[in-house]
Amino acid sequence: MEHFTQTKSSARADAASAPIKVDCQNIDVYYGDKQAIEDISLEIEDRSVTAFIGPSGCGKSTFLRCINRMNDTIESAKVTGKIFMDGANINDPSIDPVLLRSRVGMVFQKPNPFPKSIYDNIAYGPRIHGLASGKAEMDEVVENSLRKAGLWEEVKDRLPAPGTGLSGGQQQRLCIARAIAVSPEVILMDEPCSALDPIATAKIEELIDELRERYCIVIVTHSMQQAARVSQKTAFFHLGKLIEYGDTERIFTNPEHGRTQDYITGRFG
Ligand SMILES: Nc1ncnc2c1ncn2[C@@H]1O[C@H](COP(=O)(O)OP(=O)(O)OP(=O)(O)O)[C@@H](O)[C@H]1O
């Protein structure tokens, strides 16, 4: 059972190549009496993609939701431990969770555009956060966000059309554009391609690769191939614990722990 023991060093087993954006320290999460996350410490690098992998129910999404305090919205959930973003404790009472969630955007498994026009899907966030003064500035925010999400050319002539009328892959890029529109620093993606076909998936993966130049990205994925393709760091979770964390290339070629090896070679999960 040796390899189940999480050590502080395993939370940063390989040399950091970028500054740390999010520093999670000793995180426990409970749903009522049931513990879903056990003492996880993890340092997430800026301007890179970190993949969370592990079998179903191991706590990947629960841990992801700690980073933008989405677990606050689940009544039975209790989170302990500390998470620092650029050195500031995100659970400090002075931090407004709504503002935090604009700095830490989230993209979900199923594309979930608002029942509004393509334009308004993007403009909604900047409007409520007062990020654009006037129509011209808002037009610019909308165009820039759609460009960064690789969707502008496909939708520039139909901005007033409903977002829900786009294809699944386009809807997911719309949701990424919506997250980008409020100038986040971190983007959390919870299985963003699981509802998409291989072509739409390839587009999102390309996009993730471009976005990492500007953002800290964390992605939960069930696809080993996807984790290997898009991420620079990989964290392997099992039964609520962080088993191993390090450079994606190393995790997939030379994992330290037997459980990681078993999982990536498809022996369980
Ligand atoms: N809202 C909730 N209320 C109660 N228990 C929950 C809730 N959300 C998750 N859990 C439990 O917490 C544990 C971790 O779940 P979580 O969804 O974080 O795992 P996961 O690794 O993301 O799984 P999957 O890969 O299937 O999405 C599971 O046992 C799950 O049943």
The ligand as an SDF file (V2000), in Angstrom:
LIG
                    3D

 31 33  0  0  0  0  0  0  0  0999 V2000
  -23.1740   16.8240   -4.6730 N   0  0  0  0  0  0  0  0  0  0  0  0
  -22.7260   15.7020   -4.1200 C   0  0  0  0  0  0  0  0  0  0  0  0
  -23.3240   15.1980   -3.0020 N   0  0  0  0  0  0  0  0  0  0  0  0
  -22.8820   14.0740   -2.4230 C   0  0  0  0  0  0  0  0  0  0  0  0
  -21.8340   13.3360   -2.8560 N   0  0  0  0  0  0  0  0  0  0  0  0
  -21.1990   13.7750   -3.9540 C   0  0  0  0  0  0  0  0  0  0  0  0
  -21.6080   14.9710   -4.6430 C   0  0  0  0  0  0  0  0  0  0  0  0
  -20.7800   15.1620   -5.6950 N   0  0  0  0  0  0  0  0  0  0  0  0
  -19.8960   14.1340   -5.6670 C   0  0  0  0  0  0  0  0  0  0  0  0
  -20.1480   13.3000   -4.6280 N   0  0  0  0  0  0  0  0  0  0  0  0
  -19.3920   12.0700   -4.2600 C   0  0  0  0  0  0  0  0  0  0  0  0
  -18.0210   12.4310   -4.0850 O   0  0  0  0  0  0  0  0  0  0  0  0
  -17.1630   11.4550   -4.6590 C   0  0  0  0  0  0  0  0  0  0  0  0
  -16.2930   12.1220   -5.7220 C   0  0  0  0  0  0  0  0  0  0  0  0
  -17.1140   12.5240   -6.8150 O   0  0  0  0  0  0  0  0  0  0  0  0
  -16.5850   13.3780   -8.0420 P   0  0  0  0  0  0  0  0  0  0  0  0
  -17.7500   13.6760   -8.9200 O   0  0  0  0  0  0  0  0  0  0  0  0
  -15.7890   14.5080   -7.5510 O   0  0  0  0  0  0  0  0  0  0  0  0
  -15.6120   12.3150   -8.7460 O   0  0  0  0  0  0  0  0  0  0  0  0
  -15.0100   12.3360  -10.1970 P   0  0  0  0  0  0  0  0  0  0  0  0
  -13.6550   11.7350  -10.0830 O   0  0  0  0  0  0  0  0  0  0  0  0
  -15.1160   13.6790  -10.8120 O   0  0  0  0  0  0  0  0  0  0  0  0
  -15.9920   11.3150  -10.9430 O   0  0  0  0  0  0  0  0  0  0  0  0
  -16.3890   11.2200  -12.5010 P   0  0  0  0  0  0  0  0  0  0  0  0
  -15.1160   10.9200  -13.2130 O   0  0  0  0  0  0  0  0  0  0  0  0
  -17.3340   10.0640  -12.5350 O   0  0  0  0  0  0  0  0  0  0  0  0
  -17.0100   12.5130  -12.8840 O   0  0  0  0  0  0  0  0  0  0  0  0
  -18.0730   10.3710   -5.2130 C   0  0  0  0  0  0  0  0  0  0  0  0
  -18.1770    9.3580   -4.2560 O   0  0  0  0  0  0  0  0  0  0  0  0
  -19.3920   11.0710   -5.4070 C   0  0  0  0  0  0  0  0  0  0  0  0
  -20.4660   10.1670   -5.2790 O   0  0  0  0  0  0  0  0  0  0  0  0
  1  2  1  0
  2  3  1  0
  2  7  2  0
  3  4  2  0
  4  5  1  0
  5  6  2  0
  6  7  1  0
  6 10  1  0
  7  8  1  0
  8  9  2  0
  9 10  1  0
 10 11  1  0
 11 12  1  0
 11 30  1  0
 12 13  1  0
 13 14  1  0
 13 28  1  0
 14 15  1  0
 15 16  1  0
 16 17  2  0
 16 18  1  0
 16 19  1  0
 19 20  1  0
 20 21  2  0
 20 22  1  0
 20 23  1  0
 23 24  1  0
 24 25  2  0
 24 26  1  0
 24 27  1  0
 28 29  1  0
 28 30  1  0
 30 31  1  0
M  END
$$$$
